[in-house]
Amino acid sequence: AAAVLGITMKKKKGKGQQQSKISSTATKKERSSPAKMAENLLIKMEHISDKGNNVDATPNIYSYYAVLDALAKSSGNGSDSTAGIRAEKILERMIKRGVEPTTRCYSRVLAAHVK
């Protein structure tokens, strides 16, 4: 499944602990949109977490906020007309996964709707 998503898992030892490194490959279109790159990485993190492959990949409030913020910024500069709808969907996924949104998360979703 990880190969389908374009994720490479590398394990390395460091200071007596085993560490995992997640790297992803972005398509040309994704590289042109930081919000889309952030959103795709969040999806990959959710997928890895759901499969139980790496609990360190479980998205938290900071992961979700970063993507919501990127979507709000992409909408604000006029480069993404679907940012608001996508931000709402991320907020819904966030709540379903038991991550409680902060006021700042809600404000980023509203900002993603403003052009």
N, C-alpha and C positions, 0 to 999 in steps of 0.2 A: 504494500500500500504506500509506503514511503517513497518508493521509486516512482509511482504514478504521480505523486504530488511534487516531485522534483526536489525532495529533501534528502540530504546526506547526513547521517548520524555518525559522528566520530567520537570515540571514547579515548580519553587520555588520562594518565595518572598525574596527579599534582599534589604535593604536600600530604601524602597519605590518603588522599581522597580520589575517587574516580569522578571525573567530570565529563559531561556530555556537551558537545558543540553541535548546534543546528545551523546549517547553512542552506540557503535556497537559491535557486537560479531564477532570475526574472526574465520574462520575455521582453522584447524591444518595447512593446506597448506599455507594459507595466513600469519600465524604467522611466518612461516619460511622465508618469503620474505617481507622485509620492503617496497620495491617499490610496490609490489602488494597490500599490506595493504593500503598504501597511495593512490594508484589509486582507490581502491574500496571505500575508504572514500570520495574521490572527486566525484565519481559517485553518491554516496548517497547524498552528499551535493547538487549536481545538481538536482537530483530527488526531493528532499525536496523543493528546491527553485522553480522548475518548477510547483510544485503543489500549491505553495503559502502558504504552511504550516508554514514557518518560514523564513522571509527575512534575518535573521541573518545567515542563512546557505548558502546564495548566495556566491559561490566561487569568490575570487578576485585574483589580480595578485600574491599575496603571496601564496595563495592556489595552484594555477597552478604551480608557480615556484618550490614550495616544492616537488610536485610530479615529475616534469621534472628533478629536481636535484636527486631525489631518483632513477629514471630510469637511469640517466647517471651513477650514482655510481654503480648500479647493473650490468650495461653493462661493466663497467670498470674492475670489479673484475671477469668477465667471468661467472657470475651466471645467466645471463638472455640474451638469444640470440634474443629475440623479443623486447627488450627494445626500440630500435630505431624506429621501426614501431609504437609501442604504444605511444611513445613520439610525433611523428608526428600527430597522431590522436588526442591527447590531445591538441596540438597546434591548430589544425583545430577547435576543439570544443570551445576553448578559444576565437578564433577570431569570430566565429559565435555568441557567447554570448556577443560580444562587449567589451571584455577585450583585450586591446592592448598589445601584447607581447613586452617585452624589449629585448635589445640586449643580455642580459644574458639568457633569455628564449631560444632564438635561439641557443646560444652556448651550452646550456644543451641538446637540441635536437640533435645537431651535435655530442656532446660527447656520447650520448646514442647509436649512430651508430658505435662508435669506440670500438673495443674489446681489 
